[in-house]
Amino acid sequence: MAAIPVAIFGICGRMGQSLIQALAEQPASLTLTGAIASAGSARLGSDAAAGVKVTADVAAGLRGAKVAMDFSQPGALLAHARACAAARVALLVGVTGFDAAARAELQSLSAQVPLLLAPNTSVGVAVVNELAALAAKTLGVAWDVQIAEAHHAGKRDAPSGTALLLGEAAAEGRKIALDQNSARGRDGITGARKAGDIGFASLRGGTVTGEHSVIFAGAMERIELTHKAEDRTMFAQGAVKAALWAHGKQPGFYSMADVLGLGDF
């Protein structure tokens, strides 16, 4: 079976570079055919891999691809997704920091192509996400929920996409809307914590790859679900696993839980 042709948006970023290495490690499964960067990138025209030049031309970058992976920026995401839908290329979205309107359009575009929304492509995070939903459902509102996350100093969005993913899982477990039941930061005399809110705390500094904890605080006891990323390589490996899974799927709105079959439990 021939290797699946893949295009990558955000090829010059940290994840883009990690993905190049991950693809090189399994050339029989996936092969890079499109390397797409922003129009202002200093690397335009250079080699991303043998025979593949970095380009800002989205149509050219998608030519021949069966699956695309987007780890670029929120402002470019919808244009990329629309191009993938038009070209009938399955899309893995690893971009974070976009708003509810963008998410709604992504969901609409998934009627045309398989679209896998993965704020975090770690297999471990996907498992923690399921456990968070189960814990929130089982423990109920008597337990306060707090999500704490830490990333490197250069990360632009807060809370992180993974923190919001975990918050959505807890909210789903409680059958509430996260946007109506969340607290993001406390400063000064803020009063007591509002019962039922899902809290978020974000730390930024150094070269932290990514750490996330979902804390359930009850009367006289506490449960903590924690995931620590030790190397960005594992995100790339998870993305490759997801891309292989997405190839050939029917149009639809998918997640890492679908990739791992976690919805079956």
Buried (B, 14 or more C-beta within 10 A) or exposed (E): EEBBBBBBBBBBBBBBBBBBEBBEEEEEBBBBBBBBBBEEBEBBEEEBBEEBBBBBEBEEBBBEBBBBBBBBBBEBBBEBBBBBBBBEBBBBBBBBBBEEEBBEBBEEBBEBBBBBBBBBBBBBBBBBBBBBBBBBBEBEEEBBBBBBBBBEEEBEBBBBBBBBBBBBBBBBBBEBEBEEBBBBEEEEEEEEEEEBBBBBBBEBEEEBBBBBBBBBBEEEEEEEBEBEBEEBBBBBBBBBBBBBBBBEBEBBBBBBBBBBEBEEE
